[in-house]
Amino acid sequence: MTARPANAHQTRLLRLLRDEGPRSRAQLGDQVDLSRSKLAVEVDRLLETGLVVADGLAASRGGRRSHNIRLAPNLRFLGVDIGATSVDVAVTNAELEVLGHLNHPMDVREGPVAVFEQVLAMAAKLRATGLAEHVDGAGIGVPGPVRFPDGVPVAPPIMPGWDGFPVREALSQELGCPVMVDNDVNLMAMGEQHSGVARSVGDFLCIKIGTGIGCGIVVGGEVYRGTTGSAGDIGHIQVEAEGRPCACGNRGCLEAHFSGAALARDAEEAARSGRSAELAVRLAAAGRLTATDVAAAAAAGDSTALDLIREGGNRVGQVIAGLVSFFNPGLVVIGGGVTGLGHNLLASVRTQVYRQSLPLATRNLPIVLGELGPVAGVTGAALLISDHLFSSP
């Protein structure tokens, strides 16, 4: 993809076609503040660039029927969501429909070189299926703070060896296309906003509970990243004075007391101490436990597993309650690997938020699980790069 929109009007038209699908010239005219002649000029210029194409006849509105306009069907974006323990890679078209999606276990602590070798292998596998002859741009999510303008992780607590690594520059050279990089939970929020449960909400919080915990903040339909890119790092809010040591170097952080890693550690301790026969059986069979094991034990009626989930949900709910009182969002979305704990977790979170936040803030506040699962991050990554490419230089 070499062409870019020449001005803000073309940017608006491209994003409309991306988000709402093919439109006739008349329908586009209903949605943008342009005269009929100016709209015709801008659409014709976009047609000349090849970014959009004519796509069949539109329904008649009383005069001569015009062609629908749609984004070029050969445009392809790569969405990459790097988690602490796995990597998701997807190919989308220009309308952000996921055409192919792969997941592979990967420990982010192996470092950027090993992780990106895996990413490139997965991207090559997707391209080999014929889904994409080329990639026009790629969005990358990483599980740590990112200096957004530069696409560089900064002192990420669970990503040793990644501090200052030039992710955007390195991947752009390897893939031969523009690349944008952001924190993974910001991309999850963008994905849920574009295609998931937050489609009609302008102000919301998206909480990701996985190996770590983070929060995507959306204000007026746009991700809020803060001055340096670290907004939403709620996993390192202290929930217990002089509590457990955290990977960030402090003590008592939320992430140290409830996250995928913390839950697995607590479950293994419960199994070894004899407090949970169900977890002990699972530990003996696999040699380790995960949040999935805790969810299964809870579903089987294990009281210790249920207590672990409720205690963790209470801690998360206490932090979210403070955020709700401060931000007054219209929605709270909870996603990430630990959401396999389901409605036991959600019920504990809701109880704390509704109990601790002001009634005015919670009166009409839905707290829900995300709809898209692992597709949220890769969709948000594709949205990130398309926002960049569908903007005038």
Phi, psi and chi 1 to 4 in degrees:
 res  aa     phi    psi   chi1   chi2   chi3   chi4
   1 MET       -  108.3  176.2  175.8  169.5      -
   2 THR  -103.3  -28.2   56.2      -      -      -
   3 ALA   -76.8  148.4      -      -      -      -
   4 ARG  -135.7  153.4  -63.8  -80.2  -64.3  -84.1
   5 PRO   -60.7  144.5   20.4  -31.7      -      -
   6 ALA   -88.0  -17.5      -      -      -      -
   7 ASN  -158.2  177.4   54.0   47.4      -      -
   8 ALA   -66.2  -30.3      -      -      -      -
   9 HIS   -64.9  -43.7  -60.9  -50.0      -      -
  10 GLN   -67.0  -36.9  -67.6 -179.0   16.0      -
  11 THR   -58.4  -46.7  -69.0      -      -      -
  12 ARG   -61.2  -41.4  170.9   72.6  171.0  140.7
  13 LEU   -66.4  -43.1  -69.4  168.6      -      -
  14 LEU   -62.8  -42.4  -71.2  171.2      -      -
  15 ARG   -71.0  -32.5  -66.2 -175.6 -179.1 -176.7
  16 LEU   -62.7  -46.1  -90.0  173.1      -      -
  17 LEU   -66.1  -34.4  -66.5  170.2      -      -
  18 ARG   -66.3  -46.4  177.2 -164.8   66.8 -167.4
  19 ASP   -83.5  -26.9  -63.3  -20.9      -      -
  20 GLU  -121.0   -2.0  -58.9 -174.4   20.2      -
  21 GLY    85.2 -176.4      -      -      -      -
  22 PRO   -54.6  142.4  -24.8   34.0      -      -
  23 ARG  -140.3  149.7  -70.0  -72.6 -175.7  -88.2
  24 SER   -78.0  164.9   68.4      -      -      -
  25 ARG   -59.0  -39.4  -69.2  174.8 -174.1 -107.9
  26 ALA   -64.3  -41.5      -      -      -      -
  27 GLN   -65.6  -39.2  -72.2  172.7  -41.3      -
  28 LEU   -62.7  -39.8  -70.5  171.8      -      -
  29 GLY   -62.3  -29.5      -      -      -      -
  30 ASP   -71.0  -20.0  -67.5  -20.4      -      -
  31 GLN  -110.3   -9.1  -65.4  176.3  -84.3      -
  32 VAL  -123.6  150.7  -63.4      -      -      -
  33 ASP   -90.7   71.8 -173.3   21.0      -      -
  34 LEU  -135.3  147.3  -69.7  174.6      -      -
  35 SER   -66.1  161.1   67.5      -      -      -
  36 ARG   -60.7  -39.7 -172.7  171.8  178.1  179.0
  37 SER   -70.8  -39.3   59.5      -      -      -
  38 LYS   -67.1  -40.5  178.2   63.7  173.3  171.6
  39 LEU   -60.2  -43.9  174.0   64.7      -      -
  40 ALA   -60.1  -41.2      -      -      -      -
  41 VAL   -63.2  -46.3  167.9      -      -      -
  42 GLU   -68.0  -39.9  -60.9  -62.1   -5.0      -
  43 VAL   -64.8  -43.2  169.8      -      -      -
  44 ASP   -62.3  -37.5  -73.7  -16.5      -      -
  45 ARG   -67.7  -38.3  -73.9  175.3  176.0  168.3
  46 LEU   -66.1  -38.7  -74.8  173.7      -      -
  47 LEU   -59.9  -39.4  -73.6  165.2      -      -
  48 GLU   -65.7  -32.2  -70.1  171.2    4.7      -
  49 THR   -73.8  -20.8   65.7      -      -      -
  50 GLY    86.7    0.6      -      -      -      -
  51 LEU   -71.0  -28.7  -69.4  171.8      -      -
  52 VAL  -127.8  160.1  -56.4      -      -      -
  53 VAL  -137.9  157.5  -62.4      -      -      -
  54 ALA   -73.6  141.9      -      -      -      -
  55 ASP  -141.8   72.0 -176.5   46.9      -      -
  56 GLY    79.0  166.3      -      -      -      -
  57 LEU   -80.9  137.2  -68.8  172.7      -      -
  58 ALA   -81.0  162.3      -      -      -      -
  59 ALA   -64.5  144.1      -      -      -      -
  60 SER   -69.9  140.0  173.2      -      -      -
  61 ARG  -117.0   30.8  -68.0  177.7   49.0  155.9
  62 GLY   109.0  -12.2      -      -      -      -
  63 GLY  -127.8 -154.4      -      -      -      -
  64 ARG   -67.6  135.4 -173.1  178.5   66.1  179.1
  65 ARG   -72.4  136.6  -66.3  171.7   68.0 -170.5
  66 SER  -105.2  171.3   65.2      -      -      -
  67 HIS   -83.6  145.3  -77.1   88.6      -      -
  68 ASN   -67.6  152.5  -83.1  -37.2      -      -
  69 ILE  -115.5  134.5  -54.1  -62.2      -      -
  70 ARG  -139.9  162.3   65.4  166.9  -64.7 -176.3
  71 LEU   -64.8  149.8  -67.6  172.9      -      -
  72 ALA   -56.6  126.3      -      -      -      -
  73 PRO   -69.3  -13.0   23.3  -32.4      -      -
  74 ASN   -92.5   -1.7   62.7  -29.2      -      -
  75 LEU   -68.7  138.1  -69.6  175.4      -      -
  76 ARG  -137.1  134.7  -67.5  -69.5 -176.3  -91.3
  77 PHE  -118.0  147.5  -59.4  133.7      -      -
  78 LEU  -106.9  125.9 -166.6   70.0      -      -
  79 GLY  -109.5  126.0      -      -      -      -
  80 VAL  -125.2  123.4  178.8      -      -      -
  81 ASP  -119.7  104.1 -174.0   11.8      -      -
  82 ILE   -91.8  115.7  -61.0  169.1      -      -
  83 GLY  -100.6 -178.3      -      -      -      -
  84 ALA   -69.3  -31.1      -      -      -      -
  85 THR  -125.7    0.9   57.8      -      -      -
  86 SER  -158.3  165.4   66.3      -      -      -
  87 VAL  -126.9  133.8  174.4      -      -      -
  88 ASP  -113.4  133.9  -73.0  -89.7      -      -
  89 VAL  -131.9  133.9  178.1      -      -      -
  90 ALA  -139.4  152.7      -      -      -      -
  91 VAL  -108.4  132.6  170.0      -      -      -
  92 THR  -123.6  161.6   78.8      -      -      -
  93 ASN   -86.1 -174.6   60.8   14.7      -      -
  94 ALA   -68.4  -21.5      -      -      -      -
  95 GLU   -91.0   11.4  -73.2  146.3    5.9      -
  96 LEU    67.1   24.1  -53.3 -171.2      -      -
  97 GLU   -77.6  126.5  176.6 -171.7    3.5      -
  98 VAL   -73.5  116.6  175.2      -      -      -
  99 LEU   -92.5  -30.0  -54.5  177.9      -      -
 100 GLY  -157.9  143.9      -      -      -      -
 101 HIS  -146.1  129.4  174.8 -149.6      -      -
 102 LEU  -124.6  146.5  -65.0  174.2      -      -
 103 ASN  -127.4  141.4  171.1  -87.8      -      -
 104 HIS  -144.8  134.0 -165.7  -81.8      -      -
 105 PRO   -61.2  138.0  -19.1   31.0      -      -
 106 MET  -163.6  129.8 -172.9   80.9 -155.8      -
 107 ASP   -89.4  116.3 -170.2  -22.6      -      -
 108 VAL   -61.3  -19.9   74.4      -      -      -
 109 ARG   -72.7   -8.7  -67.2  174.3  -62.9 -179.7
 110 GLU   -70.5  -12.4  -67.8 -173.0   30.3      -
 111 GLY   100.5  162.6      -      -      -      -
 112 PRO   -63.6  -35.6   19.2  -30.0      -      -
 113 VAL   -63.8  -49.1  173.6      -      -      -
 114 ALA   -65.2  -41.4      -      -      -      -
 115 VAL   -64.5  -43.2  169.7      -      -      -
 116 PHE   -73.7  -26.3  -71.5  136.4      -      -
 117 GLU   -61.5  -41.3  -75.8  178.8   -5.5      -
 118 GLN   -66.5  -43.1 -177.5   61.0   53.2      -
 119 VAL   -58.5  -46.9  167.6      -      -      -
 120 LEU   -65.2  -37.0  -66.8  170.2      -      -
 121 ALA   -65.3  -40.5      -      -      -      -
 122 MET   -68.0  -40.0  -65.6  166.7   73.3      -
 123 ALA   -63.2  -41.3      -      -      -      -
 124 ALA   -64.3  -38.0      -      -      -      -
 125 LYS   -64.1  -41.6 -173.5  174.0 -178.7  178.9
 126 LEU   -65.2  -42.0  -74.1  168.9      -      -
 127 ARG   -65.9  -33.9  -67.7  176.9   64.3  175.4
 128 ALA   -67.0  -20.0      -      -      -      -
 129 THR   -76.7   -7.8   64.3      -      -      -
 130 GLY    92.4    3.9      -      -      -      -
 131 LEU   -70.6  -26.9  -67.6  174.3      -      -
 132 ALA  -150.2  113.0      -      -      -      -
 133 GLU   -70.6  -25.5  -65.8 -178.8    0.7      -
 134 HIS  -151.6  167.8   63.0  -78.4      -      -
 135 VAL  -121.4  125.9  174.5      -      -      -
 136 ASP   -85.5  -19.6  -63.9  -71.8      -      -
 137 GLY  -176.8  158.7      -      -      -      -
 138 ALA  -135.9  139.0      -      -      -      -
 139 GLY  -110.5  138.5      -      -      -      -
 140 ILE  -126.5  130.4  -45.0  -69.9      -      -
 141 GLY  -110.9  136.9      -      -      -      -
 142 VAL  -128.3  149.1  -62.1      -      -      -
 143 PRO   -85.2   58.9   32.0  -34.9      -      -
 144 GLY  -171.2  172.6      -      -      -      -
 145 PRO   -62.6  140.5  -17.9   30.0      -      -
 146 VAL  -128.3  130.3  173.1      -      -      -
 147 ARG   -76.2   97.2 -169.1  164.9   63.0 -121.5
 148 PHE   -59.8  -45.6 -175.8   68.6      -      -
 149 PRO   -59.1  -28.0  -23.3   34.5      -      -
 150 ASP  -101.9  -12.0  -54.7  -42.2      -      -
 151 GLY    65.4   42.1      -      -      -      -
 152 VAL  -127.1  125.2  172.9      -      -      -
 153 PRO   -66.3  144.7  -16.1   29.4      -      -
 154 VAL  -126.1  113.3  178.5      -      -      -
 155 ALA    43.6   53.5      -      -      -      -
 156 PRO   -74.3  123.4   24.7  -28.9      -      -
 157 PRO   -60.5  -35.1  -25.2   35.3      -      -
 158 ILE  -103.8   17.8   62.6  172.3      -      -
 159 MET  -129.9   67.1  -59.8  171.1   64.6      -
 160 PRO   -61.2  137.9   19.9  -31.6      -      -
 161 GLY    90.9   -4.2      -      -      -      -
 162 TRP   -99.5  -13.4  -72.5   76.2      -      -
 163 ASP   -57.6  119.9 -176.7   28.5      -      -
 164 GLY    78.1    3.0      -      -      -      -
 165 PHE   -68.4  130.8 -173.9   83.8      -      -
 166 PRO   -78.3   74.5   29.6  -34.5      -      -
 167 VAL   -57.9  -50.1  173.7      -      -      -
 168 ARG   -61.1  -46.9 -173.5  175.5   69.0 -176.0
 169 GLU   -65.3  -44.5 -179.6 -178.2  -19.4      -
 170 ALA   -65.3  -45.4      -      -      -      -
 171 LEU   -70.5  -34.3  -96.0  -66.8      -      -
 172 SER   -62.1  -40.7 -178.4      -      -      -
 173 GLN   -66.6  -40.5  -70.5  177.1   -2.8      -
 174 GLU   -71.6  -39.3  -68.5  -71.5  -15.9      -
 175 LEU   -88.9  -19.5  -66.4  168.9      -      -
 176 GLY    71.8   33.1      -      -      -      -
 177 CYS  -153.3  166.2   65.7      -      -      -
 178 PRO   -63.4  146.6  -20.6   32.1      -      -
 179 VAL  -134.4  139.8  170.0      -      -      -
 180 MET  -123.3  146.6  -65.0  -67.0  -72.0      -
 181 VAL  -129.0  140.3 -176.3      -      -      -
 182 ASP  -150.9  169.2 -157.1   -9.4      -      -
 183 ASN   -64.5  142.8  172.5  -96.2      -      -
 184 ASP   -63.7  -33.7   60.8  -15.8      -      -
 185 VAL   -73.6  -29.7   69.9      -      -      -
 186 ASN   -61.3  -40.3  -72.2  -17.6      -      -
 187 LEU   -69.7  -36.8  -61.0 -174.4      -      -
 188 MET   -59.6  -43.9  173.9 -179.2  -78.8      -
 189 ALA   -61.6  -42.8      -      -      -      -
 190 MET   -64.4  -39.5  -67.6  171.5   68.4      -
 191 GLY   -64.1  -45.4      -      -      -      -
 192 GLU   -65.9  -31.2  -70.2  -71.9  -10.1      -
 193 GLN   -71.2  -38.6 -177.5 -176.7   32.1      -
 194 HIS   -77.6  -42.9 -174.8  -89.3      -      -
 195 SER  -130.1    0.0  -52.9      -      -      -
 196 GLY  -119.3 -143.3      -      -      -      -
 197 VAL   -72.6  -16.3   70.7      -      -      -
 198 ALA  -102.1   21.5      -      -      -      -
 199 ARG   -56.2  -36.2  -80.1 -175.4  -67.4  -91.8
 200 SER  -107.0   17.5   60.2      -      -      -
 201 VAL  -115.3  130.4 -174.8      -      -      -
 202 GLY   -91.4  -27.8      -      -      -      -
 203 ASP  -127.7  110.3  -58.3  -66.5      -      -
 204 PHE  -154.1  165.6   69.4   94.2      -      -
 205 LEU  -113.7  137.9  -60.1  174.2      -      -
 206 CYS  -121.2  111.2 -176.3      -      -      -
 207 ILE   -98.8  124.7  -45.8  -63.8      -      -
 208 LYS  -107.2  121.6 -177.8  176.0 -177.0  179.7
 209 ILE  -114.4  105.7  -51.0  174.2      -      -
 210 GLY  -134.5 -135.8      -      -      -      -
 211 THR   -58.4  -37.2  -59.5      -      -      -
 212 GLY  -118.3 -174.0      -      -      -      -
 213 ILE  -132.3  132.8  -61.9 -179.5      -      -
 214 GLY  -144.5  171.6      -      -      -      -
 215 CYS  -138.3  124.8  176.8      -      -      -
 216 GLY   -90.5  130.8      -      -      -      -
 217 ILE  -112.1  118.9  -53.8  166.2      -      -
 218 VAL  -113.9  122.7  176.8      -      -      -
 219 VAL  -123.9  121.0 -176.8      -      -      -
 220 GLY    59.3   32.5      -      -      -      -
 221 GLY    84.3   -0.6      -      -      -      -
 222 GLU  -120.5  141.2  -58.5  -69.7  -26.4      -
 223 VAL   -65.3  131.4  170.1      -      -      -
 224 TYR   -98.8  118.5  176.4   75.1      -      -
 225 ARG  -104.6   -9.9  -63.3 -179.3  175.3   87.4
 226 GLY    83.2  178.4      -      -      -      -
 227 THR   -64.0  -39.8  -58.7      -      -      -
 228 THR  -116.3    1.0   60.1      -      -      -
 229 GLY   101.0    4.8      -      -      -      -
 230 SER  -103.1    9.1   65.8      -      -      -
 231 ALA   -59.8  141.1      -      -      -      -
 232 GLY    91.0    8.1      -      -      -      -
 233 ASP   -81.4   63.1 -159.3    0.6      -      -
 234 ILE   -75.8  -14.1   65.8  167.7      -      -
 235 GLY   -62.1  -17.2      -      -      -      -
 236 HIS  -112.2   23.3  -59.5  -71.8      -      -
 237 ILE   -79.6  132.8  -67.6  175.5      -      -
 238 GLN   -74.3  130.0 -170.8  179.4   65.3      -
 239 VAL  -114.0   -9.7  -65.9      -      -      -
 240 GLU  -150.7  117.2 -173.6  171.3  -39.9      -
 241 ALA   -60.6  132.2      -      -      -      -
 242 GLU    55.0   35.6  -61.3  -54.9  -45.6      -
 243 GLY   -81.6 -153.5      -      -      -      -
 244 ARG   -63.6  148.1  -66.5  173.9  174.1  172.4
 245 PRO   -67.9  144.2   20.9  -30.3      -      -
 246 CYS  -115.1  157.4 -178.5      -      -      -
 247 ALA   -61.8  -20.0      -      -      -      -
 248 CYS   -78.3  -10.9   72.1      -      -      -
 249 GLY   104.4  -11.9      -      -      -      -
 250 ASN   -96.1 -176.5  -67.5  -41.5      -      -
 251 ARG  -125.4  150.0  -59.5 -175.5   70.9   90.2
 252 GLY    78.7   13.5      -      -      -      -
 253 CYS   -67.7  151.3  -63.6      -      -      -
 254 LEU   -52.4  -45.1  172.7   62.1      -      -
 255 GLU   -61.9  -31.4 -164.0  168.7  -70.2      -
 256 ALA   -74.2  -23.5      -      -      -      -
 257 HIS  -102.3  -26.5  -73.3  -89.4      -      -
 258 PHE  -153.8  112.9 -175.0   71.0      -      -
 259 SER  -165.9 -178.6   60.6      -      -      -
 260 GLY   -59.3  -43.9      -      -      -      -
 261 ALA   -68.5  -42.9      -      -      -      -
 262 ALA   -66.2  -39.6      -      -      -      -
 263 LEU   -65.4  -41.5 -177.6   60.9      -      -
 264 ALA   -62.4  -41.5      -      -      -      -
 265 ARG   -63.3  -44.4  179.7 -169.9   59.4 -133.7
 266 ASP   -67.3  -36.2  -70.7  -14.5      -      -
 267 ALA   -66.8  -40.9      -      -      -      -
 268 GLU   -66.1  -37.9  -70.4 -178.8    8.0      -
 269 GLU   -64.4  -40.3 -169.2  -82.2  -31.9      -
 270 ALA   -65.8  -37.9      -      -      -      -
 271 ALA   -66.4  -44.9      -      -      -      -
 272 ARG   -71.6  -28.5  -67.1 -170.0  176.4  101.0
 273 SER   -83.8   -5.3   67.4      -      -      -
 274 GLY    86.3    7.9      -      -      -      -
 275 ARG   -77.3  -17.8  -70.6 -171.7  -69.1  124.1
 276 SER  -141.1  108.4  168.9      -      -      -
 277 ALA   -67.3  -37.4      -      -      -      -
 278 GLU   -62.4  -46.5 -178.5   72.6   25.4      -
 279 LEU   -68.4  -33.4  -69.5  172.9      -      -
 280 ALA   -64.0  -40.6      -      -      -      -
 281 VAL   -62.7  -44.0  168.8      -      -      -
 282 ARG   -67.2  -37.8  -68.4  177.6  173.8  -84.6
 283 LEU   -66.1  -41.1  178.9   60.2      -      -
 284 ALA   -64.5  -34.5      -      -      -      -
 285 ALA   -76.1  -38.3      -      -      -      -
 286 ALA  -108.5  -18.4      -      -      -      -
 287 GLY    83.8   -8.1      -      -      -      -
 288 ARG  -159.0  163.6   58.8 -171.9  -66.9  -91.6
 289 LEU  -123.2  154.0  -65.9  176.5      -      -
 290 THR  -131.5  176.9   66.9      -      -      -
 291 ALA   -60.7  -30.7      -      -      -      -
 292 THR   -62.5  -39.5  -58.4      -      -      -
 293 ASP   -64.9  -39.6  -66.1  -56.0      -      -
 294 VAL   -64.7  -42.4  178.8      -      -      -
 295 ALA   -61.5  -43.0      -      -      -      -
 296 ALA   -65.7  -40.8      -      -      -      -
 297 ALA   -64.4  -40.2      -      -      -      -
 298 ALA   -64.2  -41.4      -      -      -      -
 299 ALA   -63.4  -27.9      -      -      -      -
 300 ALA   -83.2    0.8      -      -      -      -
 301 GLY    92.9   12.5      -      -      -      -
 302 ASP   -69.8  119.1 -176.0   84.8      -      -
 303 SER   -68.7  -34.8   60.4      -      -      -
 304 THR   -65.8  -43.3  -60.8      -      -      -
 305 ALA   -61.9  -42.3      -      -      -      -
 306 LEU   -62.2  -39.8  -74.7  166.2      -      -
 307 ASP   -64.4  -41.0  -73.2  -16.1      -      -
 308 LEU   -60.5  -42.5  -69.7  174.2      -      -
 309 ILE   -66.3  -45.3  -66.0  170.3      -      -
 310 ARG   -65.8  -41.1  -70.8  169.0 -177.6  152.3
 311 GLU   -63.4  -43.2 -178.0 -179.3  -10.2      -
 312 GLY   -64.8  -42.1      -      -      -      -
 313 GLY   -62.4  -36.0      -      -      -      -
 314 ASN   -63.3  -43.0  -72.1  -18.4      -      -
 315 ARG   -65.1  -45.6  -69.6 -171.1 -175.8  -82.4
 316 VAL   -61.8  -41.8  173.6      -      -      -
 317 GLY   -62.2  -36.0      -      -      -      -
 318 GLN   -62.4  -42.1  -70.8  167.7   12.4      -
 319 VAL   -69.0  -44.3  170.8      -      -      -
 320 ILE   -63.5  -34.9  -65.2  176.2      -      -
 321 ALA   -58.5  -42.6      -      -      -      -
 322 GLY   -63.9  -39.9      -      -      -      -
 323 LEU   -65.2  -40.2  -58.2  177.1      -      -
 324 VAL   -65.1  -42.5  166.3      -      -      -
 325 SER   -63.4  -34.9  -65.5      -      -      -
 326 PHE   -78.5  -44.6  173.5   74.7      -      -
 327 PHE   -98.6  -27.7  179.9   53.1      -      -
 328 ASN    55.0   58.5 -170.9 -156.6      -      -
 329 PRO   -75.0  165.3   31.1  -36.2      -      -
 330 GLY   -90.7   -8.2      -      -      -      -
 331 LEU  -164.0  145.9  174.3   70.4      -      -
 332 VAL  -122.2  122.2  175.4      -      -      -
 333 VAL  -108.9  134.1 -178.5      -      -      -
 334 ILE  -118.0  125.1  -60.6  177.9      -      -
 335 GLY  -138.6 -170.2      -      -      -      -
 336 GLY   100.4  171.3      -      -      -      -
 337 GLY   -60.4  -33.7      -      -      -      -
 338 VAL   -73.6  -10.9  176.1      -      -      -
 339 THR   -69.2   -6.3   53.3      -      -      -
 340 GLY   -61.5  -14.5      -      -      -      -
 341 LEU   -70.4  -17.6  -59.4  174.2      -      -
 342 GLY    67.6 -140.3      -      -      -      -
 343 HIS   -77.1  -17.6  -70.6  -79.0      -      -
 344 ASN   -63.3  -44.1  -71.0  -45.3      -      -
 345 LEU   -65.3  -47.9  173.2   66.1      -      -
 346 LEU   -60.8  -40.2 -164.8   61.2      -      -
 347 ALA   -63.0  -40.8      -      -      -      -
 348 SER   -66.7  -42.1  -64.4      -      -      -
 349 VAL   -61.4  -48.4  170.9      -      -      -
 350 ARG   -59.8  -43.3  -75.1  172.0  171.0  163.1
 351 THR   -57.5  -46.7  -63.5      -      -      -
 352 GLN   -66.1  -43.8  -69.6  -59.9  -42.7      -
 353 VAL   -65.0  -47.9  174.2      -      -      -
 354 TYR   -68.3  -26.6  -63.8  149.0      -      -
 355 ARG   -79.4  -37.0  177.9 -176.0  -63.3  159.9
 356 GLN   -98.8  -27.4  -64.9 -172.8   26.4      -
 357 SER   -85.2  160.4  -63.5      -      -      -
 358 LEU   -66.1  144.8  -66.0  172.8      -      -
 359 PRO   -56.3  -35.5  -26.3   35.1      -      -
 360 LEU   -64.4  -31.6 -176.6   60.4      -      -
 361 ALA   -80.2  -26.0      -      -      -      -
 362 THR  -109.3   -1.5   58.1      -      -      -
 363 ARG   -57.0  -43.5 -175.1  170.3  -61.0  154.4
 364 ASN  -124.6   40.1  -62.5  -57.8      -      -
 365 LEU  -102.1  107.7  175.5   66.5      -      -
 366 PRO   -77.5  138.2   -9.8   25.8      -      -
 367 ILE  -120.9  110.1  -57.6  173.5      -      -
 368 VAL  -134.5  160.8  -59.3      -      -      -
 369 LEU   -79.1  148.2  -62.0  177.2      -      -
 370 GLY   -63.4  154.6      -      -      -      -
 371 GLU   -90.3  -28.2  -76.9 -176.1   -8.2      -
 372 LEU   -94.0  -15.0  -59.5 -177.6      -      -
 373 GLY    59.2 -138.3      -      -      -      -
 374 PRO   -65.8  -14.8   21.8  -32.4      -      -
 375 VAL   -75.4  -19.7  175.9      -      -      -
 376 ALA   -59.4  -46.4      -      -      -      -
 377 GLY   -66.3  -43.7      -      -      -      -
 378 VAL   -71.8  -33.1  -67.7      -      -      -
 379 THR   -65.0  -44.3  -60.1      -      -      -
 380 GLY   -62.4  -36.0      -      -      -      -
 381 ALA   -65.3  -41.9      -      -      -      -
 382 ALA   -65.9  -37.3      -      -      -      -
 383 LEU   -64.3  -40.3  178.5   59.2      -      -
 384 LEU   -59.0  -48.3  176.8   71.0      -      -
 385 ILE   -72.5  -33.3 -171.6   60.6      -      -
 386 SER   -68.9  -35.8   70.2      -      -      -
 387 ASP   -58.7  -39.7  -87.0  -13.1      -      -
 388 HIS   -67.7  -45.9  170.9   69.0      -      -
 389 LEU   -76.2  -29.0  -65.4  175.4      -      -
 390 PHE   -91.5   39.9  -69.0  168.3      -      -
 391 SER  -134.0  148.3   59.6      -      -      -
 392 SER   -70.8  138.0   51.3      -      -      -
 393 PRO   -59.1      -  -20.6   31.9      -      -
